């Protein structure tokens, strides 16, 4: 619950001074350019390995941006107050979906190196033939365009209406934003579920799980909240939002990190337990690979590092109310999401054990630097928090 103090003054906004960070922006741009050029070389030199490396990096950044979009629409759907002062950064990261869509283009061109079902002619495999109505190139492309198009359009609408409200405070924009969010919620569930099936589970099309889409969502929601903690803290360290975001907001962000730490573990365990109990060969192949050879060590690290460790730490209220300490947990959570996506993607290529490749790191750096460069360009164009949102005062005076 929050205390409503309607007589508190409304701040006039706070703007990111892009000129202060021009050097960082140039550095990120150079790194992105060089890394993307190296990625082009990798696609020529070793297209199969590079394809999986690119898919791994794409999975990581797609889940982060999709998670930020999710938190934005939930904010409006439930008429939340606490998120008002941090919502603009969720919007800024959500609109990066436009760049994520561009990152999908290499996946299309490398599709024959990634998705074996595209290389098997009809009549060769009975199990695959039964899925041809869904697993065919034309429908696969249409779905990808729909998924990415939805994220881009909805994220842009949310950002545009939010910024327009900054000018005159017209409450009609809040109504429009809620309408967009209510429409987006079921579409988001549909898109992230089937995108997970098409792009990540599709790497091993013979395996299936009805819980896989929810598993990807759980990781996306938890890791994007961790990313929000790091972004807000970085802005506060640079001198922004110091009188806007308080320890009370950090406390709630920490509680959401804890909630999705538990939810991710619940879905992951439920999926594993049901498949292990049924012991059907067509279902167990996914975990057999990840529980043998050197993959087993990474799987165990994920179990302890993504759930048990953060769960115990985030139970402490003192951690959640201490921004510096919460940032360590948030950074670790992002690393565990990276490891999770690595375990989802790369064993489909290297089933006999871990095989680190230079292209794994190059793809990550290329996408990360590009998105960071774009974020620095976006963040300075509007106030760092909504200045005319009707719930701004309640958010500023939040008390848990």
MARDRENNU-376654 format. One record per residue (C-alpha): x, y, z; residue in three letters. Coordinates in steps of 0.2 Angstrom, whole numbers, padded with zeros to 4 digits, always signed. Layout:
// residues N
XYZala ...
This chain:
// residues 400
+0000+0000+0000unk +0006+0018-0003unk +0001+0034+0006unk -0008+0047-0004unk -0002+0064-0002unk -0011+0074-0015unk -0005+0091-0008unk +0014+0087-0013unk +0021+0098-0027unk +0023+0090-0044unk +0041+0091-0051unk +0044+0098-0068unk +0054+0084-0075unk +0072+0079-0077unk +0082+0077-0093unk +0097+0066-0097unk +0111+0077-0103unk +0117+0067-0118unk +0132+0078-0120unk +0139+0073-0104unk +0140+0055-0111unk +0145+0059-0129unk +0162+0050-0126unk +0153+0034-0120unk +0141+0035-0134unk +0155+0036-0147unk +0164+0022-0139unk +0149+0011-0139unk +0146+0015-0157unk +0163+0010-0162unk +0162-0006-0153unk +0146-0010-0160unk +0152-0006-0178unk +0168-0017-0176unk +0158-0031-0168unk +0145-0031-0181unk +0158-0032-0194unk +0166-0046-0186unk +0149-0055-0185unk +0148-0053-0204unk +0165-0062-0205unk +0159-0075-0194unk +0143-0078-0204unk +0155-0082-0219unk +0168-0092-0210unk +0158-0103-0199unk +0139-0100-0203unk +0133-0115-0192unk +0142-0110-0176unk +0139-0092-0179unk +0121-0095-0182unk +0119-0103-0165unk +0130-0090-0156unk +0119-0076-0164unk +0103-0085-0158unk +0110-0086-0141unk +0113-0067-0140unk +0097-0064-0148unk +0088-0075-0135unk +0096-0065-0121unk +0092-0048-0127unk +0075-0052-0134unk +0069-0059-0117unk +0076-0043-0108unk +0067-0031-0120unk +0051-0042-0120unk +0051-0042-0101unk +0052-0023-0100unk +0037-0022-0112unk +0028-0034-0100unk +0031-0023-0085unk +0025-0008-0094unk +0008-0015-0099unk +0006-0023-0082unk +0008-0006-0075unk -0007+0001-0084unk -0017-0014-0083unk -0017-0015-0064unk -0016+0004-0062unk +0000+0003-0052unk +0007+0018-0043unk +0024+0013-0038unk +0030+0010-0056unk +0026+0028-0062unk +0043+0035-0058unk +0053+0021-0066unk +0041+0017-0080unk +0049+0029-0093unk +0065+0018-0092unk +0054+0002-0095unk +0046+0011-0110unk +0064+0016-0117unk +0070-0001-0116unk +0054-0008-0123unk +0055+0002-0139unk +0072-0006-0142unk +0061-0020-0149unk +0063-0011-0166unk +0082-0015-0165unk +0079-0033-0159unk +0068-0035-0175unk +0083-0030-0185unk +0094-0043-0176unk +0081-0056-0182unk +0086-0054-0200unk +0103-0064-0199unk +0092-0078-0191unk +0081-0079-0206unk +0096-0080-0218unk +0105-0093-0207unk +0089-0103-0204unk +0095-0118-0213unk +0110-0119-0201unk +0099-0118-0186unk +0083-0127-0189unk +0085-0144-0196unk +0066-0146-0199unk +0068-0134-0214unk +0081-0146-0222unk +0071-0162-0221unk +0060-0165-0236unk +0042-0170-0234unk +0039-0189-0233unk +0056-0192-0224unk +0051-0191-0206unk +0033-0196-0201unk +0034-0186-0184unk +0039-0170-0193unk +0026-0173-0207unk +0012-0173-0194unk +0018-0155-0189unk +0020-0148-0207unk +0004-0138-0205unk +0014-0127-0192unk +0032-0131-0196unk +0033-0123-0214unk +0044-0109-0219unk +0030-0097-0225unk +0020-0099-0209unk +0036-0097-0199unk +0040-0081-0207unk +0022-0074-0205unk +0022-0078-0187unk +0039-0070-0184unk +0033-0054-0193unk +0017-0054-0182unk +0027-0057-0166unk +0040-0043-0169unk +0027-0032-0177unk +0016-0033-0162unk +0030-0029-0150unk +0036-0014-0160unk +0019-0006-0163unk +0013-0008-0145unk +0029-0002-0137unk +0029+0013-0149unk +0011+0017-0144unk +0014+0016-0126unk +0029+0027-0127unk +0021+0040-0138unk +0005+0042-0127unk +0015+0043-0112unk +0026+0057-0119unk +0011+0066-0126unk +0004+0066-0108unk +0019+0075-0102unk +0015+0090-0112unk -0003+0094-0105unk -0007+0080-0093unk -0023+0076-0102unk -0031+0061-0093unk -0037+0054-0109unk -0020+0047-0113unk -0020+0037-0097unk -0037+0029-0103unk -0029+0026-0120unk -0013+0018-0112unk -0024+0006-0102unk -0034+0001-0118unk -0018-0003-0127unk -0011-0012-0112unk -0027-0023-0110unk -0026-0028-0128unk -0008-0031-0127unk -0008-0043-0112unk -0016-0058-0121unk -0006-0054-0137unk +0010-0053-0127unk +0006-0070-0119unk +0003-0077-0137unk +0018-0069-0145unk +0031-0074-0132unk +0025-0091-0130unk +0025-0095-0148unk +0041-0085-0152unk +0049-0097-0139unk +0043-0112-0148unk +0047-0106-0165unk +0064-0099-0162unk +0071-0108-0146unk +0062-0125-0145unk +0062-0126-0164unk +0081-0129-0163unk +0077-0146-0157unk +0060-0149-0165unk +0058-0167-0160unk +0057-0161-0142unk +0041-0153-0135unk +0035-0146-0118unk +0019-0137-0115unk +0028-0127-0101unk +0042-0120-0112unk +0034-0104-0116unk +0030-0100-0098unk +0048-0105-0093unk +0055-0092-0106unk +0042-0079-0099unk +0047-0082-0081unk +0066-0079-0085unk +0061-0063-0095unk +0051-0055-0082unk +0063-0058-0068unk +0079-0053-0078unk +0071-0037-0085unk +0066-0032-0067unk +0085-0034-0063unk +0090-0024-0078unk +0078-0010-0072unk +0087-0010-0055unk +0104-0008-0064unk +0098+0006-0076unk +0089+0016-0062unk +0105+0014-0051unk +0116+0020-0065unk +0105+0035-0068unk +0105+0039-0050unk +0124+0037-0049unk +0125+0050-0063unk +0115+0062-0053unk +0098+0059-0060unk +0082+0053-0051unk +0090+0056-0034unk +0075+0064-0026unk +0062+0054-0037unk +0067+0035-0034unk +0068+0030-0016unk +0073+0015-0006unk +0054+0011-0006unk +0055+0009-0025unk +0070-0002-0023unk +0061-0013-0010unk +0047-0016-0022unk +0059-0020-0037unk +0068-0032-0025unk +0052-0041-0020unk +0047-0043-0039unk +0064-0050-0042unk +0061-0062-0027unk +0044-0067-0034unk +0050-0071-0051unk +0065-0080-0044unk +0053-0092-0036unk +0041-0093-0051unk +0056-0097-0063unk +0061-0111-0051unk +0043-0117-0050unk +0040-0118-0068unk +0058-0125-0072unk +0056-0139-0059unk +0038-0143-0064unk +0044-0145-0082unk +0058-0156-0077unk +0049-0166-0064unk +0034-0170-0076unk +0046-0176-0090unk +0057-0186-0078unk +0041-0194-0071unk +0034-0199-0088unk +0051-0205-0094unk +0045-0204-0113unk +0060-0204-0125unk +0053-0190-0136unk +0052-0179-0120unk +0068-0183-0111unk +0080-0180-0125unk +0081-0161-0120unk +0087-0164-0102unk +0097-0180-0106unk +0109-0168-0116unk +0109-0155-0103unk +0112-0167-0088unk +0127-0176-0096unk +0145-0172-0099unk +0151-0154-0096unk +0133-0147-0098unk +0129-0155-0081unk +0140-0142-0072unk +0132-0127-0080unk +0114-0135-0076unk +0119-0136-0058unk +0126-0119-0058unk +0109-0113-0065unk +0099-0122-0052unk +0109-0115-0037unk +0114-0098-0045unk +0097-0093-0052unk +0086-0099-0038unk +0094-0105-0022unk +0107-0091-0020unk +0096-0076-0025unk +0081-0084-0015unk +0090-0084+0001unk +0098-0067-0001unk +0082-0058-0007unk +0072-0064+0008unk +0082-0051+0018unk +0073-0034+0018unk +0089-0025+0021unk +0096-0031+0004unk +0080-0025-0005unk +0081-0008+0003unk +0100-0006+0000unk +0102-0001-0019unk +0121-0005-0019unk +0118-0022-0013unk +0103-0025-0023unk +0113-0021-0039unk +0125-0036-0035unk +0110-0047-0035unk +0103-0039-0051unk +0119-0041-0060unk +0120-0059-0055unk +0102-0062-0060unk +0106-0055-0078unk +0122-0067-0079unk +0111-0082-0074unk +0098-0077-0088unk +0113-0076-0100unk +0118-0094-0094unk +0100-0100-0095unk +0099-0094-0113unk +0115-0102-0117unk +0109-0119-0110unk +0093-0117-0120unk +0102-0114-0137unk +0120-0121-0138unk +0117-0139-0133unk +0107-0141-0149unk +0123-0139-0158unk +0136-0146-0146unk +0127-0161-0138unk +0143-0169-0132unk +0148-0155-0120unk +0152-0136-0119unk +0162-0129-0133unk +0165-0110-0131unk +0167-0101-0147unk +0174-0084-0151unk +0157-0080-0160unk +0147-0082-0144unk +0156-0067-0136unk +0157-0057-0152unk +0138-0059-0155unk +0134-0053-0137unk +0146-0038-0138unk +0138-0033-0155unk +0120-0034-0149unk +0124-0027-0132unk +0134-0012-0138unk +0121-0008-0152unk +0107-0008-0139unk +0117+0002-0126unk +0121+0015-0140unk +0103+0016-0145unk +0097+0018-0127unk +0109+0033-0124unk +0101+0041-0140unk +0083+0038-0134unk +0084+0042-0115unk +0089+0060-0118unk +0074+0064-0129unk +0061+0064-0115unk +0060+0067-0096unk +0067+0053-0086unk +0050+0050-0078unk +0032+0055-0083unk +0029+0073-0077unk +0010+0073-0079unk +0005+0056-0074unk -0011+0057-0063unk -0002+0045-0050unk +0015+0053-0050unk +0012+0061-0032unk +0007+0044-0025unk +0023+0036-0033unk +0034+0050-0027unk +0028+0048-0009unk +0027+0029-0009unk +0028+0020+0007unk +0028+0001+0008unk 
